[in-house]
């Protein structure tokens, strides 16, 4: 389980990403909350970079596999 702090909530995982207004946002699954409570958060608002790096690595592997 990967945990990050965003405000006073603990994030469990990043579910997916999107670009909105030219900036990256991530759908965050919050610890101890159902998926229906997931929220979209700006990249700059996610404090723990290890989770973002993990997500980018997954995307790179998926893109290489798709080629």
C-alpha positions as CSV (number, residue, x, y, z in Angstrom):
1,X,0.0,0.0,0.0
2,X,1.3,3.4,-0.9
3,X,0.4,6.3,1.3
4,X,0.7,10.1,0.8
5,X,-0.6,13.0,2.8
6,X,-2.8,15.5,1.1
7,X,-4.2,18.0,3.5
8,X,-5.5,16.0,6.5
9,X,-6.3,12.9,4.5
10,X,-4.1,9.9,3.6
11,X,-4.1,8.9,0.0
12,X,-3.9,5.1,-0.7
13,X,-3.2,5.1,-4.4
14,X,-3.4,7.0,-7.7
15,X,-6.1,5.5,-9.9
16,X,-5.7,7.3,-13.2
17,X,-4.6,10.7,-14.6
18,X,-5.9,13.3,-17.0
19,X,-4.9,16.7,-18.4
20,X,-7.1,19.6,-17.5
21,X,-6.2,23.1,-18.6
22,X,-2.8,21.8,-19.8
23,X,-2.0,20.5,-16.3
24,X,-1.9,17.0,-14.9
25,X,-4.5,15.8,-12.4
26,X,-4.7,12.4,-10.7
27,X,-7.7,10.5,-9.4
28,X,-6.8,9.8,-5.8
29,X,-8.2,6.8,-3.8
30,X,-8.3,7.9,-0.2
31,X,-7.4,5.5,2.6
32,X,-10.4,4.2,4.6
33,X,-12.9,5.7,2.1
34,X,-14.8,4.0,-0.7
35,X,-13.9,4.5,-4.3
36,X,-17.0,6.6,-4.7
37,X,-15.2,9.3,-2.6
38,X,-12.2,9.4,-5.0
39,X,-11.3,13.0,-6.0
40,X,-9.2,14.6,-8.8
41,X,-6.2,16.4,-7.4
42,X,-3.7,18.7,-9.1
43,X,-0.2,17.3,-9.5
44,X,1.3,20.1,-7.4
45,X,-1.1,19.3,-4.5
46,X,0.3,15.7,-4.2
47,X,3.1,16.1,-1.7
48,X,4.8,12.7,-1.9
49,X,6.9,12.4,-5.1
50,X,7.5,8.7,-4.7
51,X,3.9,8.0,-5.6
52,X,4.1,10.2,-8.7
53,X,7.3,8.6,-9.8
54,X,5.8,5.1,-9.4
55,X,2.8,6.2,-11.5
56,X,5.1,7.6,-14.2
57,X,7.0,4.4,-14.3
58,X,3.9,2.4,-14.8
59,X,2.8,4.6,-17.7
60,X,6.2,4.2,-19.3
61,X,6.0,0.4,-19.1
62,X,2.5,0.4,-20.5
63,X,3.5,2.6,-23.4
64,X,6.5,0.4,-24.3
65,X,4.3,-2.7,-24.2
66,X,1.8,-1.1,-26.5
67,X,4.4,-0.3,-29.2
